C-alpha cells in the first residue's frame, strides 16, 4: 500500500511537471508575444549577422525576449541566421516570428531619379539597401565591368534608368549593378533601338540630349518640342548652346554640385569643358544628369518643327517661347532679360 502511494505521488508529480512543461512550450511557441501597436514591424538583418544583432532589434518589439531566446535556441535559429528584411506582424507568436525571420525575406521597392552624377546615385541607393555608398560606387565604376559592357566614366550613368524596382534589402553592390544592367537592356528594346537608329544617334547621344532636355524643362508635354530644337540644330551643324551644359561645366570645374545657379553669365560661356556646348560643338561626352524616361522618349519621339531657338516664357512660367529665326528669338530673349533683371537675379 505504501509503495502504491509513492507511485501515485510520483505519477502526479510527473503529470504536474509535464503540464508545466507543456504550458511552457505552449507559451514559448504559440502565445502572442509582440509588444508594438502597429500592424507590422520590420527588422533588417545584415549579411553575416549573429544572433545578438538580431536579438538587439527584437528586444523592443517583444513582451518576453527570454521565451523567444529559448525557442530560438531549440529551433536552432541562433546558429542559422538569414540576412534580409523581415516582417513581424502584430500578435505573432515566437514560433511565427522565427518562421518569418528564418525564411521570408521581403523585397523592397527601390527607386531613384534625376541624379547628376554616379556618386549621387550611389548615395541614393545606399539609403535603401544594405551596401554602403562606397561599395556601390566601386561596383558601379569597376573598370573591368565598364569595359566589358562598353561604358565609360562619362557614360556610366546611362545604365541606370530612373524607375522603381524590386530588390531584396540585402542585395550586394554587384548584385544591384548587375540587375540594373539587365533592366537597361530591357528598356532599350527593339522599338526604342529602331527609333534611335532612325535618328542616326547612339544610345549615349540620345540619353545625353535627353539629359539636357530634362534640365531645360520640367514640363513633360513640352519635352518633345524642346528635343526637336536640339535635333534641328544637330542636323544643320549648329552648336547646341544649352545653358544647362554650362551650369554643369561650372559645377564640374568648381567640384561643387551643391551650388545653385539660376542665371548663366557671359563669363561662364568661356569655361573650357567638353560639356560646354557654347564653346564646343556637338553632343557632350555623357549626360549632365539622369534623364527621366519621359525625356528619353521625348528625344526618340521628338516633335517635327522648324524651331531652332527657345527661351523661358515669363507669361507662362515653366514653359518656353520658341522661334524659327534669330530676330524672333532675340525679341523673346529681350523680354526674358528684362524680366529677370527686374527680379534682381544675378547668379
Secondary structure, 3 states (H helix, E strand, C coil): CHHHHHHHHHHHHHHHHHHHHHHHHHHHHCCECECCCCCEEEEEECCCCCHHHHHHHHHCCECCHHHHHHHHHHCCHHHCCCCEEEEEECCCEHHHHHHHHHHCCCCEEEEECCCCCHHHHHHHHHCCCCCCHHHHHHHHCCHHHHHHCCCCCCCHHHHCCCEEEEECCCCCHHHHHHHHHHHHHHHCCHHHHHHHHHCCCCHHHHHHHHHHHHHHCCCHHHHHHHHHHHHHHHHHCCCCCCHHHHHHHHHHHHCCCCCCCCCCCHHHHHCCCCCCCCCCCCCCCCCCCCCCHHHHHHHHCCCCCCCCEEEECCCCCCCEEEECCHHHHHHHHHHHHHHHHHCCCCC
